[in-house]
Amino acid sequence: MDKETLQNAYAHCQQLARSHYENFPVASRLLPKKLRLPIAVIYTFAREADDLADEGDASPDERLAALDAFSDQLDAIGRSEVMQEPVFIALADVIEKHHLPLSLFHDLLTAFKSDIRKQRYQDFGEVIQYCRHSANPIGRLLLHLDDSANEQNLAYSDMICTSLQLINFLQDIHQDLVENNRIYLPQDELQQFGVSEEDIRNRVTRPATQNLLRFQIQRAHKLMQSGAPLGKILKGRLGLEIRMIIMGGSRVLYKLNRQADNIFSRPRLNKADMVWILWKAIRAK
């Protein structure tokens, strides 16, 4: 692979990573410089695969076929074949340089395929299994990039990433149902709290829906706090970035909890929130 082609592939990934709004940092300038490009590449792979699962007018079978093609490209990287598409050119370079497990990228594709095949989750165990594929690989890849992927750190990372995924679900409860016919809240818990799908579809805020949301918020918060020691274990700029992600997730949970009269509104982090997050992250060192 010639140098210019590789540079262009990395530039493509950087541009896409910067163009998407996220409540949580993507390839933040707080990260060590050596990690920014690899993380932007990983994000681009995940973003493009996610778009295959959700965007456009393709049929479910066409979407699954497109994701299968992504799987084939990963397998080709494993065989050291020459890639043609920018995201895979850059990804192959990142995987080779940092010895990243291909299985974690396949896990991400498993989650995107699940979004096509599965729209309801019977219990929290099924939700956790989804998070194991959809969110946890990102944290694990970050630890591999940092050469800090020991058993304890991976366990902490999984708890943080699972919490972040649950927070994302809580921000988009109504949107996921009306746009994609998906409900990530466990069906048995909807029944337990007396909340129906029509309550979600019609954005009904009443004691039952409020109690259900508070239950979900408390669980996500406990998971986040269980993984929080990772932010102190990892040193330097990466540790600060992890603490900011933890504080960012906690801030979103705080805002969700305060939206008692409008639980289906997606909270956004503003400049004041970001100052609070940075201050808390520095103090938590």
Helices and strands as residue ranges (DSSP letters): H 3-19, H 33-54, H 60-78, H 86-98, H 102-117, H 124-134, H 136-145, H 151-171, H 173-180, H 187-193, H 197-201, H 207-227, H 230-233, H 236-258, H 271-283
